[in-house]
Each structure stands twice: as structure tokens, then as C-alpha cells.
Amino acid sequence: MDLWERGCGKEAATCHKNYVGSYNDKGKFVRTTIQSDANGNFKGHAVSFNTSGIHIDSKYQGVFASGTAATVVNGAGNLSGFQGTFSTNCLGTCAAGGTLAALPGHSFTELLPSLRGPDQSFDYFSGHEGHQYRGGNEATPDLHLSYVGGNGPQSMHFDWRYPFGSGWSGFEEHAWDLIINKERSTTWTKDPSDEYVHPSDED
């Protein structure tokens, strides 16, 4: 039930390629992970998510750590009353992916009007199940919800950013992520080691 912390910025003893961690005695950088319990509580950290991704201590973005158990995170903002269960980083091409569930007393009918959609632009041809909704965040990870109806858990993930409102660069980055994901899925059966988990424009 682990997350990596992304957003530390400049290279340092505790920051490499924008991820928090430290170098071991062999000179390898090891990303720091934080862990949740089954109810979405992170000991010593304040963690929640909204349409712009998973937020750690109001400082870092959470990225699902490859090879770990599913991570539960509680929603905030217009996602208050919802809970995410994250189990993948989409073979390194998204920040986190899994399912979104409405908690008792809440429903998707209250959430959907606050999102972009359904089926904007090329989302109509995306191949994802159901109707596609997004958060619209151009400079941060962005919610992509595939809604098939009802109030059961729905498939979702956080793209590295919104592809349709940040000019050509946002669309191009998302297109490359899709191509990379498709290529990797032909031979990879699990999320990769950490050096492969980042936006495509950081290669």
C-alpha cells in the first residue's frame, strides 16, 4: 500500500528526477515510500486526492509505487465522499490508476457535473469503457474517469496532465503515453521499476 512522493524539484541528496528518496551505500537512488492502512490513513502524513491527483502533506504528488499492494486514499474537494483504490501506475504511463467508489450517502450523480465531459474531443474514440470524464488540470496530474453507470466502483486513473486544454504539448504528451503503454503491454505484465515511471516528456 505504497506511494512515491513526486515534486521535490532540483537534484539533491534527497531528490532525483523530481522524486523524494536517498542514495544507498552503492550509489543507487531509492525512492521514499509512504504506506496507507485499509481505510486510507497514512501514519505521519496528510494524504488525499482530488481531480489534480494524490496530494501528500500539501507538498508532493503521490505516485503509485510499482510492485506494492493496492493503496486506499480518501477524496477531498469535489471528491469528498469518494474513495480511491489505486493498484497500478499504468505500466509507468500514469501517476496512479484503479477504481473510484462513492461512500455511503454519496453518488456519482453529484460528482459528474463538476467534471469535464462526457467524451470530450478524442475521448469519444478512446476505447475506454463507458463515458469519459476528466478534471481539466493542465499543469498537474488529471483525473480520467470511465463511467459505466450506477454507483458501483468505476475505473479511473490520473494522467500526467489534461490532454485537451494545454495546447499541443499536453495532447502530444498524452499521445506518447498511450503509445508507450500499448508497446509495454505487449510484453510487460506488471508495473516497471521506478526509472520507467514518469511523464513521457521527461525521457
Buried (B, 14 or more C-beta within 10 A) or exposed (E): BBBBBBBBEEEEEEBBBBBBBBEEEEEEBEBBBBBBEEEBEBEEBEBBBBBBBBBBEEEBBBBBBBEBEBBBBBBBEBBEBBBBBBBBBBBBBBBBBBBBBBEEEBEBEEBBEEBBBBBBBBBEEBEBEBBBBBBBBBEBBBBBBBBEEEEEBBBBBBBBBBBBBBEEEBBBBBEBBBEBBEEBEEEEEEBBEBEBBBBBEEE
